Amino acid sequence: MKTITLTFIKKKQGSELDPLGNPITSVQNVEVAGCLIAPITEPSNAREEQAMQQGKIQVRIHLPKTFNGDVSDSNVEWCGKVFHLDSDSVAFMNENCPTKWNRYFRGEAIYE
């Protein structure tokens, strides 16, 4: 397995407001080394199955145990496509994960 470094683009809503009263959003880049990423070819739940039936491109991203940051609700580019991550993943117990990775996310391609 070959690991790669991925840059997750996460929007954060601040407490300051613009002149129209809307919250000002900032963009934060979160770089994570040692990730695994691969297309989902076998769905593991109903959401993945439904997206597959709709012809959506999905990936599974595994994060290393050494990374504890938040990349939920962010975008990441891989192989010329931008993928949006669903939500934050719960880390598995390190004792139950003999590999370098202990949590994963599902990403779905964004079509613009």
C-alpha positions in Angstrom: 0.0 0.0 0.0 1.2 3.4 -0.9 0.2 6.3 1.3 -0.2 9.9 0.1 -0.6 13.4 1.5 -4.0 14.9 1.1 -5.0 18.5 1.6 -8.5 18.9 3.0 -10.2 22.2 2.4 -12.5 23.0 5.3 -14.8 26.1 5.6 -15.2 27.6 9.0 -18.0 29.9 9.9 -16.7 32.8 12.1 -18.6 34.9 14.6 -18.1 38.1 12.7 -20.8 39.3 10.3 -20.5 40.9 6.9 -22.5 44.2 6.1 -25.6 42.1 5.2 -25.5 40.3 8.6 -24.2 37.0 7.2 -21.5 35.1 9.1 -18.0 35.5 7.5 -16.6 32.2 6.4 -12.9 31.4 6.3 -11.1 28.6 4.5 -8.6 26.4 6.3 -6.3 23.9 4.6 -5.6 20.8 6.6 -2.7 18.7 5.2 -2.6 15.1 6.4 0.3 12.8 5.5 0.1 9.0 5.4 -3.5 8.7 4.1 -4.9 5.8 2.0 -7.6 6.5 -0.6 -9.4 4.2 -3.0 -12.6 4.1 -5.0 -15.5 2.3 -3.3 -16.4 -0.7 -5.4 -18.3 -2.7 -2.8 -20.8 -0.7 -0.8 -20.8 -1.3 3.0 -24.0 0.5 3.8 -27.3 1.7 2.3 -26.0 5.2 1.6 -23.0 3.9 -0.4 -25.4 1.4 -2.3 -27.8 4.2 -3.2 -25.0 6.5 -4.4 -23.6 3.7 -6.4 -27.0 3.0 -8.0 -27.2 6.7 -8.9 -23.8 6.5 -10.6 -22.0 8.7 -8.2 -18.2 8.3 -7.8 -17.2 7.6 -4.2 -13.9 7.0 -2.3 -13.0 5.8 1.1 -10.2 7.8 2.8 -8.3 6.2 5.7 -6.6 8.6 8.1 -3.5 7.7 10.1 -3.5 7.2 13.9 -1.1 10.1 14.3 -3.7 12.6 13.0 -6.3 13.7 15.5 -7.7 16.8 13.6 -11.1 17.4 12.2 -11.7 17.1 8.5 -15.4 16.6 8.6 -17.5 18.5 6.0 -14.5 19.3 3.9 -13.4 18.8 0.3 -10.4 17.0 -1.0 -9.0 16.7 -4.5 -7.8 13.3 -5.9 -7.2 12.1 -9.4 -8.6 15.4 -10.9 -11.9 15.2 -9.0 -13.1 17.0 -5.9 -14.7 14.9 -3.2 -16.9 16.1 -0.3 -16.6 14.2 3.0 -19.8 13.3 4.7 -19.1 13.7 8.4 -16.4 13.2 11.0 -15.5 9.6 11.7 -15.2 8.0 15.1 -11.7 6.6 15.6 -11.5 2.9 16.3 -9.6 1.6 19.3 -5.9 1.5 18.5 -5.7 -1.9 20.1 -8.2 -3.2 17.5 -6.4 -1.7 14.6 -3.1 -3.4 13.9 -2.4 -1.1 10.9 -1.4 2.6 10.9 -5.0 3.8 10.2 -7.8 3.9 12.7 -10.6 5.9 11.1 -12.1 6.4 7.6 -14.4 8.7 5.7 -16.6 8.3 2.7 -16.2 11.0 0.0 -18.5 11.7 -2.9 -17.5 13.4 -6.1 -18.8 16.9 -6.5 -20.1 17.7 -10.0 -20.1 21.3 -11.0 
